[in-house]
């Protein structure tokens, strides 16, 4: 359906400075994949929080895991399709058009996957920041918290 919409809009790989768009696509996708990996690392460090425990107790981790996989795999496919579009950069034929539409569809799919995983994880992170839900090992008294803030200001 996405490809049909792109076709009806008349988009193709003859866009002015398409190579710059491909460069930006590689840069953004690479940064986004790295950001997803960093979010996964943060999720691992807060595994003792109440919200993360609930996620793993209720089998919600299967959805979360599949969303991580989807965003990562679509990101890699987007990078590969971008490289393929570089090969067909100056060609105008059925293959270049096909790969252009595949690339455009991958962008839309990746944007959706990226938004979903970031949105869900931001909810988890902000709920895990609630002092009532922190595991005992992460709780500080108000005095300890103020002392740590003073040391960081120095």
Secondary structure, 3 states (H helix, E strand, C coil): CHHHHHHHHCCCCCCCCHHHHHHHHHHHHHHHHHHHHHHHHHHHHCCCCHHHHHHHHCCHHHHHHHHHHHHHHHHHHHHHHHHHHHHCCCCCCHHHHHHHHHHHHHHHHHHHHHHHHHHHHHHHHHHHCCHHHCCHHHCCCHHHHHHHHHHHHC
